[in-house]
Amino acid sequence: MKRINLTAIIALIFSVSMFAQSNNEEVELYQSVFGMGKKAVVTEFMSIEGETSTDFWALYDEYETARKQHGQKRIELINNYVNGYTTLDDEKTKVVIKEMISLGKEYDKLITKYYKKVSKTCGAKAGGQFYQIEAYFQSVVRLTLMEEIPFIGEFDK
């Protein structure tokens, strides 16, 4: 397995933890910076050459556009959660969790859709690599967010 550039991952973690504290203009800036660093890591990880490479990057750019829209929704949900944390009751908690589950399902559909597209266009190995690196990034993002925001009821004790 190729080693992923640790510096890029650290930059990713830093940018993700900043999302919850940012306004929309800052979020766009962080996503732009994150996208450039992420693309460098994906380039290093993927083993695609020639015409297939051109096809892959066209699909990847399309995927990134959709992923960023999904990321915006996640940022809004986190901001709403953080801003309303002290007033969470049972009903508000149900809404937050329902939205979290919905976003998770949306992301799973998105990555599955592009895994299929990349596999069909560039081959199963490239599709598998795409899925693996994107799942890795998603896991890092989720872990970072879980470490940065309080659990429901954490400060009630």
MDTraj code that builds the backbone (N, CA, C; nanometers):
import mdtraj as md
import numpy as np

residues = "MET LYS ARG ILE ASN LEU THR ALA ILE ILE ALA LEU ILE PHE SER VAL SER MET PHE ALA GLN SER ASN ASN GLU GLU VAL GLU LEU TYR GLN SER VAL PHE GLY MET GLY LYS LYS ALA VAL VAL THR GLU PHE MET SER ILE GLU GLY GLU THR SER THR ASP PHE TRP ALA LEU TYR ASP GLU TYR GLU THR ALA ARG LYS GLN HIS GLY GLN LYS ARG ILE GLU LEU ILE ASN ASN TYR VAL ASN GLY TYR THR THR LEU ASP ASP GLU LYS THR LYS VAL VAL ILE LYS GLU MET ILE SER LEU GLY LYS GLU TYR ASP LYS LEU ILE THR LYS TYR TYR LYS LYS VAL SER LYS THR CYS GLY ALA LYS ALA GLY GLY GLN PHE TYR GLN ILE GLU ALA TYR PHE GLN SER VAL VAL ARG LEU THR LEU MET GLU GLU ILE PRO PHE ILE GLY GLU PHE ASP LYS".split()
xyz = np.array([
    [0.0843, -0.1183, 0.0000],
    [0.0000, 0.0000, 0.0000],
    [0.0886, 0.1243, 0.0000],
    [0.0564, 0.2199, -0.0821],
    [0.1318, 0.3452, -0.0855],
    [0.1074, 0.4216, 0.0431],
    [0.2104, 0.4906, 0.0882],
    [0.1970, 0.5755, 0.2068],
    [0.1428, 0.7106, 0.1636],
    [0.0505, 0.7597, 0.2383],
    [-0.0100, 0.8886, 0.2072],
    [0.0726, 0.9967, 0.2749],
    [0.0961, 1.1056, 0.2033],
    [0.1763, 1.2167, 0.2510],
    [0.1202, 1.2707, 0.3825],
    [0.1980, 1.2554, 0.4897],
    [0.1542, 1.2966, 0.6228],
    [0.1299, 1.4468, 0.6316],
    [0.2116, 1.5263, 0.5646],
    [0.1942, 1.6713, 0.5665],
    [0.0583, 1.7094, 0.5097],
    [0.0188, 1.6453, 0.4015],
    [-0.1114, 1.6752, 0.3408],
    [-0.2253, 1.6364, 0.4343],
    [-0.2104, 1.5259, 0.5051],
    [-0.3144, 1.4833, 0.5978],
    [-0.3249, 1.5810, 0.7147],
    [-0.2104, 1.6276, 0.7648],
    [-0.2124, 1.7258, 0.8731],
    [-0.2825, 1.8533, 0.8265],
    [-0.2522, 1.8965, 0.7049],
    [-0.3199, 2.0149, 0.6495],
    [-0.4695, 1.9896, 0.6372],
    [-0.5067, 1.8698, 0.5968],
    [-0.6476, 1.8319, 0.5869],
    [-0.7149, 1.8430, 0.7231],
    [-0.6536, 1.7857, 0.8245],
    [-0.7119, 1.7882, 0.9583],
    [-0.7261, 1.9313, 1.0076],
    [-0.6236, 2.0122, 0.9852],
    [-0.6290, 2.1521, 1.0264],
    [-0.7440, 2.2239, 0.9573],
    [-0.7560, 2.2025, 0.8264],
    [-0.8613, 2.2738, 0.7534],
    [-0.9997, 2.2277, 0.7942],
    [-1.0161, 2.0994, 0.8207],
    [-1.1469, 2.0481, 0.8604],
    [-1.1864, 2.1016, 0.9972],
    [-1.0916, 2.1056, 1.0913],
    [-1.1266, 2.1539, 1.2243],
    [-1.1587, 2.3026, 1.2231],
    [-1.1123, 2.3744, 1.1241],
    [-1.1430, 2.5159, 1.1114],
    [-1.2826, 2.5391, 1.0557],
    [-1.3385, 2.4409, 0.9820],
    [-1.4686, 2.4583, 0.9171],
    [-1.5768, 2.4998, 1.0148],
    [-1.5840, 2.4339, 1.1281],
    [-1.6942, 2.4580, 1.2202],
    [-1.6906, 2.5979, 1.2792],
    [-1.5769, 2.6657, 1.2681],
    [-1.5633, 2.7978, 1.3270],
    [-1.5657, 2.9081, 1.2216],
    [-1.5986, 2.8770, 1.0985],
    [-1.5810, 2.9702, 0.9883],
    [-1.7123, 3.0214, 0.9321],
    [-1.7056, 3.1424, 0.8694],
    [-1.8209, 3.1894, 0.7950],
    [-1.8091, 3.1393, 0.6511],
    [-1.9061, 3.1679, 0.5658],
    [-1.9099, 3.1100, 0.4314],
    [-1.7885, 3.1442, 0.3462],
    [-1.7413, 3.2709, 0.3507],
    [-1.6258, 3.3081, 0.2688],
    [-1.5015, 3.2300, 0.3129],
    [-1.4843, 3.2158, 0.4442],
    [-1.3704, 3.1406, 0.4948],
    [-1.3815, 2.9935, 0.4572],
    [-1.5018, 2.9389, 0.4631],
    [-1.5239, 2.7994, 0.4269],
    [-1.4813, 2.7767, 0.2818],
    [-1.5209, 2.8677, 0.1931],
    [-1.4825, 2.8541, 0.0524],
    [-1.3309, 2.8578, 0.0367],
    [-1.2647, 2.9451, 0.1109],
    [-1.1189, 2.9522, 0.1056],
    [-1.0572, 2.8209, 0.1528],
    [-1.1042, 2.7700, 0.2676],
    [-1.0492, 2.6452, 0.3204],
    [-1.0745, 2.5291, 0.2244],
    [-1.1927, 2.5253, 0.1657],
    [-1.2215, 2.4178, 0.0707],
    [-1.1310, 2.4271, -0.0510],
    [-1.1018, 2.5477, -0.0944],
    [-1.0130, 2.5667, -0.2076],
    [-0.8726, 2.5162, -0.1759],
    [-0.8202, 2.5543, -0.0597],
    [-0.6867, 2.5104, -0.0181],
    [-0.6857, 2.3605, 0.0039],
    [-0.7877, 2.3101, 0.0734],
    [-0.7983, 2.1671, 0.0995],
    [-0.8032, 2.0894, -0.0312],
    [-0.8789, 2.1398, -0.1275],
    [-0.8920, 2.0720, -0.2560],
    [-0.7601, 2.0591, -0.3282],
    [-0.6769, 2.1646, -0.3239],
    [-0.5463, 2.1583, -0.3912],
    [-0.4564, 2.0561, -0.3240],
    [-0.4516, 2.0560, -0.1913],
    [-0.3682, 1.9602, -0.1198],
    [-0.4185, 1.8183, -0.1376],
    [-0.5469, 1.8026, -0.1364],
    [-0.6083, 1.6718, -0.1525],
    [-0.5790, 1.6156, -0.2908],
    [-0.5874, 1.7002, -0.3907],
    [-0.5612, 1.6541, -0.5273],
    [-0.4177, 1.6044, -0.5409],
    [-0.3243, 1.6696, -0.4726],
    [-0.1846, 1.6256, -0.4758],
    [-0.1705, 1.4867, -0.4134],
    [-0.2407, 1.4632, -0.3037],
    [-0.2360, 1.3316, -0.2394],
    [-0.2984, 1.2266, -0.3309],
    [-0.4117, 1.2591, -0.3915],
    [-0.4777, 1.1645, -0.4820],
    [-0.3874, 1.1342, -0.6017],
    [-0.3221, 1.2365, -0.6546],
    [-0.2302, 1.2167, -0.7671],
    [-0.1197, 1.1190, -0.7295],
    [-0.0654, 1.1359, -0.6095],
    [0.0420, 1.0481, -0.5623],
    [-0.0080, 0.9055, -0.5415],
    [-0.1313, 0.8916, -0.4950],
    [-0.1875, 0.7610, -0.4615],
    [-0.2312, 0.6817, -0.5838],
    [-0.2937, 0.7476, -0.6791],
    [-0.3501, 0.6802, -0.7959],
    [-0.2396, 0.6370, -0.8917],
    [-0.2637, 0.5266, -0.9601],
    [-0.1676, 0.4818, -1.0610],
    [-0.2386, 0.4745, -1.1961],
    [-0.2625, 0.5941, -1.2517],
    [-0.3337, 0.6064, -1.3790],
    [-0.2451, 0.6868, -1.4733],
    [-0.2357, 0.6394, -1.5969],
    [-0.1511, 0.7089, -1.6938],
    [-0.2244, 0.7238, -1.8267],
    [-0.1695, 0.8094, -1.9117],
    [-0.2186, 0.8260, -2.0479],
    [-0.3579, 0.8838, -2.0565],
    [-0.4307, 0.8372, -2.1588],
    [-0.5650, 0.8877, -2.1852],
    [-0.6591, 0.8597, -2.0683],
    [-0.6386, 0.7476, -2.0022],
    [-0.7206, 0.7126, -1.8869],
    [-0.7072, 0.8178, -1.7775],
    [-0.5883, 0.8747, -1.7651],
    [-0.5643, 0.9791, -1.6654],
    [-0.6527, 1.1006, -1.6916],
    [-0.6628, 1.1412, -1.8165],
    [-0.7470, 1.2551, -1.8531],
    [-0.8931, 1.2272, -1.8176],
    [-0.9387, 1.1073, -1.8491],
    [-1.0759, 1.0680, -1.8169],
    [-1.0980, 1.0665, -1.6653],
    [-1.0004, 1.0123, -1.5931],
    [-1.0131, 1.0062, -1.4476],
    [-1.0261, 1.1456, -1.3880],
    [-0.9374, 1.2382, -1.4287],
    [-0.9381, 1.3711, -1.3674],
    [-1.0638, 1.4507, -1.4026],
    [-1.1206, 1.4242, -1.5179],
    [-1.2487, 1.4879, -1.5505],
    [-1.3569, 1.4395, -1.4545],
    [-1.3614, 1.3074, -1.4301],
    [-1.4578, 1.2523, -1.3354],
    [-1.4277, 1.3005, -1.1932],
    [-1.3007, 1.3073, -1.1591],
    [-1.2636, 1.3475, -1.0237],
    [-1.3050, 1.4923, -0.9964],
    [-1.2835, 1.5778, -1.0932],
    [-1.3247, 1.7181, -1.0767],
    [-1.4762, 1.7289, -1.0595],
    [-1.5495, 1.6490, -1.1354],
    [-1.6959, 1.6446, -1.1234],
    [-1.7348, 1.5964, -0.9824],
    [-1.6677, 1.4917, -0.9366],
    [-1.6925, 1.4384, -0.8022],
    [-1.6624, 1.5434, -0.6952],
    [-1.5499, 1.6123, -0.7089],
    [-1.5099, 1.7127, -0.6099],
    [-1.6120, 1.8255, -0.6000],
    [-1.6691, 1.8650, -0.7118],
    [-1.7727, 1.9683, -0.7100],
    [-1.8911, 1.9219, -0.6257],
    [-1.9348, 1.7989, -0.6476],
    [-2.0475, 1.7441, -0.5711],
    [-2.0082, 1.7237, -0.4247],
    [-1.8859, 1.6783, -0.3991],
    [-1.8403, 1.6557, -0.2625],
    [-1.8345, 1.7866, -0.1841],
    [-1.7922, 1.8931, -0.2494],
    [-1.7857, 2.0234, -0.1817],
    [-1.9256, 2.0722, -0.1441],
    [-2.0226, 2.0471, -0.2295],
    [-2.1611, 2.0833, -0.1963],
    [-2.2072, 2.0043, -0.0741],
    [-2.1721, 1.8781, -0.0716],
    [-2.2042, 1.7937, 0.0439],
    [-2.1333, 1.8471, 0.1682],
    [-2.0087, 1.8878, 0.1527],
    [-1.9321, 1.9431, 0.2640],
    [-1.9950, 2.0695, 0.3203],
    [-2.0497, 2.1515, 0.2323],
    [-2.1187, 2.2732, 0.2778],
    [-2.2375, 2.2380, 0.3672],
    [-2.3113, 2.1348, 0.3277],
    [-2.4252, 2.0917, 0.4090],
    [-2.3772, 2.0434, 0.5462],
    [-2.2664, 1.9707, 0.5466],
    [-2.2133, 1.9201, 0.6727],
    [-2.1695, 2.0360, 0.7624],
    [-2.1057, 2.1356, 0.7031],
    [-2.0610, 2.2521, 0.7798],
    [-2.1805, 2.3250, 0.8402],
    [-2.2874, 2.3423, 0.7616],
    [-2.4081, 2.4071, 0.8130],
    [-2.4670, 2.3283, 0.9290],
    [-2.4720, 2.1961, 0.9163],
    [-2.5253, 2.1117, 1.0225],
    [-2.4394, 2.1233, 1.1486],
    [-2.3089, 2.1216, 1.1323],
    [-2.2195, 2.1336, 1.2482],
    [-2.2373, 2.2689, 1.3151],
    [-2.2428, 2.3735, 1.2356],
    [-2.2634, 2.5069, 1.2928],
    [-2.3961, 2.5151, 1.3680],
    [-2.5011, 2.4598, 1.3111],
    [-2.6310, 2.4589, 1.3784],
    [-2.6243, 2.3798, 1.5088],
    [-2.5554, 2.2663, 1.5043],
    [-2.5405, 2.1823, 1.6235],
    [-2.4640, 2.2571, 1.7322],
    [-2.3497, 2.3154, 1.6958],
    [-2.2669, 2.3866, 1.7926],
    [-2.3411, 2.5081, 1.8491],
    [-2.4049, 2.5840, 1.7621],
    [-2.4768, 2.7042, 1.8077],
    [-2.5981, 2.6711, 1.8946],
    [-2.6588, 2.5554, 1.8737],
    [-2.7767, 2.5176, 1.9507],
    [-2.7493, 2.4139, 2.0576],
    [-2.6226, 2.3833, 2.0809],
    [-2.5844, 2.2751, 2.1717],
    [-2.6454, 2.2907, 2.3111],
    [-2.6437, 2.4104, 2.3640],
    [-2.6902, 2.4306, 2.5021],
    [-2.8419, 2.4191, 2.5168],
    [-2.9129, 2.4201, 2.4051],
    [-3.0589, 2.4104, 2.4125],
    [-3.1121, 2.2806, 2.3526],
    [-3.0251, 2.1811, 2.3341],
    [-3.0695, 2.0534, 2.2766],
    [-3.1643, 1.9825, 2.3726],
    [-3.2835, 1.9591, 2.3250],
    [-3.3780, 1.8757, 2.3988],
    [-3.3997, 1.7501, 2.3141],
    [-3.4914, 1.6650, 2.3533],
    [-3.5133, 1.5404, 2.2794],
    [-3.5513, 1.5644, 2.1333],
    [-3.6403, 1.6596, 2.1094],
    [-3.6859, 1.6851, 1.9724],
    [-3.5729, 1.7392, 1.8845],
    [-3.4979, 1.8358, 1.9358],
    [-3.3865, 1.8926, 1.8589],
    [-3.2791, 1.7872, 1.8341],
    [-3.2565, 1.7010, 1.9330],
    [-3.1584, 1.5937, 1.9173],
    [-3.2013, 1.4988, 1.8056],
    [-3.3287, 1.4630, 1.8021],
    [-3.3803, 1.3762, 1.6958],
    [-3.3561, 1.4378, 1.5584],
    [-3.3809, 1.5674, 1.5456],
    [-3.3620, 1.6365, 1.4179],
    [-3.2150, 1.6336, 1.3773],
    [-3.1264, 1.6647, 1.4710],
    [-2.9823, 1.6659, 1.4412],
    [-2.9351, 1.5284, 1.3965],
    [-2.9711, 1.4254, 1.4692],
    [-2.9276, 1.2896, 1.4357],
    [-2.9861, 1.2458, 1.3013],
    [-3.1122, 1.2783, 1.2778],
    [-3.1753, 1.2445, 1.1491],
    [-3.0989, 1.3107, 1.0342],
    [-3.0598, 1.4372, 1.0517],
    [-2.9832, 1.5079, 0.9481],
    [-2.8445, 1.4470, 0.9302],
    [-2.7805, 1.4059, 1.0401],
    [-2.6491, 1.3411, 1.0307],
    [-2.6585, 1.2105, 0.9522],
    [-2.7598, 1.1320, 0.9824],
    [-2.7804, 1.0052, 0.9120],
    [-2.8062, 1.0312, 0.7644],
    [-2.8893, 1.1299, 0.7353],
    [-2.9210, 1.1642, 0.5968],
    [-2.7953, 1.2063, 0.5196],
    [-2.7125, 1.2897, 0.5819],
    [-2.5880, 1.3319, 0.5158],
    [-2.4948, 1.2139, 0.4919],
    [-2.4880, 1.1236, 0.5864],
    [-2.4051, 1.0043, 0.5692],
    [-2.4516, 0.9208, 0.4507],
    [-2.5815, 0.9047, 0.4392],
    [-2.6373, 0.8286, 0.3267],
    [-2.6111, 0.8993, 0.1941],
    [-2.6263, 1.0328, 0.1940],
    [-2.5980, 1.1100, 0.0721],
    [-2.4537, 1.0901, 0.0272],
    [-2.3609, 1.0962, 0.1238],
    [-2.2196, 1.0788, 0.0883],
    [-2.1947, 0.9372, 0.0364],
    [-2.2534, 0.8380, 0.1002],
    [-2.2355, 0.6997, 0.0540],
    [-2.2851, 0.6833, -0.0897],
    [-2.3984, 0.7462, -0.1219],
    [-2.4509, 0.7403, -0.2589],
    [-2.3555, 0.8104, -0.3557],
    [-2.3016, 0.9244, -0.3128],
    [-2.2105, 1.0002, -0.3980],
    [-2.0844, 0.9207, -0.4297],
    [-2.0200, 0.8675, -0.3283],
    [-1.8956, 0.7946, -0.3521],
    [-1.9212, 0.6661, -0.4315],
    [-2.0343, 0.6020, -0.4089],
    [-2.0697, 0.4819, -0.4848],
    [-2.0916, 0.5157, -0.6318],
    [-2.1615, 0.6244, -0.6562],
    [-2.1872, 0.6695, -0.7944],
    [-2.0555, 0.6915, -0.8685],
    [-1.9614, 0.7606, -0.8042],
    [-1.8347, 0.7898, -0.8721],
    [-1.7399, 0.6713, -0.8743],
    [-1.7504, 0.5824, -0.7785],
    [-1.6738, 0.4577, -0.7857],
    [-1.7140, 0.3818, -0.9115],
    [-1.8439, 0.3732, -0.9355],
    [-1.8928, 0.3028, -1.0543],
    [-1.8473, 0.3719, -1.1825],
    [-1.8555, 0.5052, -1.1850],
    [-1.8136, 0.5803, -1.3044],
    [-1.6645, 0.5618, -1.3318],
    [-1.5832, 0.5735, -1.2259],
    [-1.4383, 0.5585, -1.2433],
    [-1.4058, 0.4157, -1.2860],
    [-1.4690, 0.3172, -1.2248],
    [-1.4445, 0.1771, -1.2614],
    [-1.4799, 0.1509, -1.4071],
    [-1.5921, 0.2032, -1.4505],
    [-1.6371, 0.1817, -1.5885],
    [-1.5440, 0.2512, -1.6880],
    [-1.5006, 0.3711, -1.6540],
    [-1.4203, 0.4514, -1.7460],
    [-1.2714, 0.4163, -1.7406],
    [-1.2205, 0.3877, -1.6218],
    [-1.0753, 0.3735, -1.6030],
    [-1.0320, 0.2349, -1.5568],
    [-1.1268, 0.1476, -1.5291],
    [-1.0940, 0.0127, -1.4845],
    [-1.1214, -0.0079, -1.3363],
    [-1.1354, -0.1355, -1.3000],
    [-1.1708, -0.1714, -1.1627],
    [-1.0640, -0.1295, -1.0624],
    [-0.9369, -0.1430, -1.1001],
    [-0.8290, -0.1058, -1.0078],
    [-0.8362, 0.0440, -0.9763],
    [-0.8517, 0.1262, -1.0783],
    [-0.8618, 0.2710, -1.0567],
    [-0.9857, 0.3041, -0.9740],
    [-1.0967, 0.2358, -1.0018],
    [-1.2183, 0.2569, -0.9228],
    [-1.1963, 0.2214, -0.7770],
    [-1.1283, 0.1099, -0.7549],
    [-1.0982, 0.0678, -0.6186],
    [-1.0058, 0.1660, -0.5477],
    [-0.9047, 0.2150, -0.6196],
    [-0.8145, 0.3137, -0.5607],
    [-0.8904, 0.4424, -0.5262],
    [-0.9738, 0.4866, -0.6182],
    [-1.0544, 0.6058, -0.5932],
    [-1.1391, 0.5865, -0.4678],
    [-1.2102, 0.4754, -0.4613],
    [-1.2966, 0.4506, -0.3465],
    [-1.2158, 0.4466, -0.2176],
    [-1.1031, 0.3779, -0.2218],
    [-1.0216, 0.3613, -0.1021],
    [-0.9678, 0.4945, -0.0500],
    [-0.9129, 0.5780, -0.1373],
    [-0.8556, 0.7046, -0.0915],
    [-0.9650, 0.7994, -0.0443],
    [-1.0792, 0.8008, -0.1124],
    [-1.1886, 0.8881, -0.0702],
    [-1.2498, 0.8407, 0.0616],
    [-1.2611, 0.7110, 0.0806],
    [-1.3108, 0.6582, 0.2079],
    [-1.2129, 0.6926, 0.3202],
    [-1.0849, 0.6877, 0.2895],
    [-0.9833, 0.7254, 0.3875],
    [-0.9993, 0.8720, 0.4280],
    [-1.0090, 0.9604, 0.3289],
    [-1.0284, 1.1028, 0.3580],
    [-1.1549, 1.1248, 0.4405],
    [-1.2621, 1.0593, 0.4016],
    [-1.3891, 1.0748, 0.4734],
    [-1.3740, 1.0292, 0.6183],
    [-1.3026, 0.9203, 0.6399],
    [-1.2808, 0.8713, 0.7767],
    [-1.2007, 0.9711, 0.8589],
    [-1.0972, 1.0297, 0.7982],
    [-1.0160, 1.1297, 0.8679],
    [-1.1022, 1.2507, 0.9035],
    [-1.1843, 1.2945, 0.8099],
    [-1.2707, 1.4092, 0.8335],
    [-1.3684, 1.3787, 0.9471],
    [-1.4321, 1.2629, 0.9409],
    [-1.5291, 1.2260, 1.0454],
    [-1.4626, 1.2170, 1.1819],
    [-1.3469, 1.1548, 1.1888],
    [-1.2754, 1.1428, 1.3156],
    [-1.2380, 1.2804, 1.3693],
    [-1.1869, 1.3654, 1.2832],
    [-1.1476, 1.4999, 1.3252],
    [-1.2671, 1.5769, 1.3789],
    [-1.3783, 1.5684, 1.3092],
    [-1.4989, 1.6379, 1.3548],
    [-1.5471, 1.5841, 1.4887],
    [-1.5449, 1.4529, 1.5042],
    [-1.5906, 1.3935, 1.6294],
    [-1.5010, 1.4348, 1.7461],
    [-1.3735, 1.4566, 1.7178],
    [-1.2815, 1.5003, 1.8231],
    [-1.2962, 1.6487, 1.8545],
    [-1.3487, 1.7262, 1.7610],
    [-1.3558, 1.8714, 1.7766],
    [-1.4880, 1.9228, 1.8322],
    [-1.5955, 1.8473, 1.8149],
    [-1.7249, 1.8958, 1.8631],
    [-1.7675, 1.8112, 1.9830],
    [-1.8419, 1.8711, 2.0746],
    [-1.8826, 1.7964, 2.1941],
    [-1.9891, 1.6920, 2.1620],
    [-1.9839, 1.5825, 2.2360],
    [-2.0881, 1.4823, 2.2256],
    [-2.2152, 1.5366, 2.2910],
    [-2.3285, 1.4870, 2.2482],
    [-2.4552, 1.5285, 2.3059],
    [-2.4538, 1.4951, 2.4548],
    [-2.4795, 1.5954, 2.5373],
    [-2.4843, 1.5761, 2.6813],
    [-2.3496, 1.5748, 2.7510],
    [-2.2415, 1.5921, 2.6766],
    [-2.1073, 1.5850, 2.7347],
    [-2.0868, 1.6855, 2.8482],
    [-2.1432, 1.8039, 2.8353],
    [-2.1223, 1.9073, 2.9361],
    [-2.2363, 1.9161, 3.0367],
    [-2.3267, 1.8194, 3.0318],
    [-2.4389, 1.8178, 3.1260],
    [-2.3973, 1.7665, 3.2639],
    [-2.2846, 1.7022, 3.2696],
    [-2.2406, 1.6372, 3.3947],
    [-2.1681, 1.7318, 3.4859],
])
top = md.Topology()
chain = top.add_chain()
for i, resn in enumerate(residues, 1):
    res = top.add_residue(resn, chain, resSeq=i)
    for name in ("N", "CA", "C"):
        top.add_atom(name, md.element.get_by_symbol(name[0]), res)
traj = md.Trajectory(xyz[None], top)
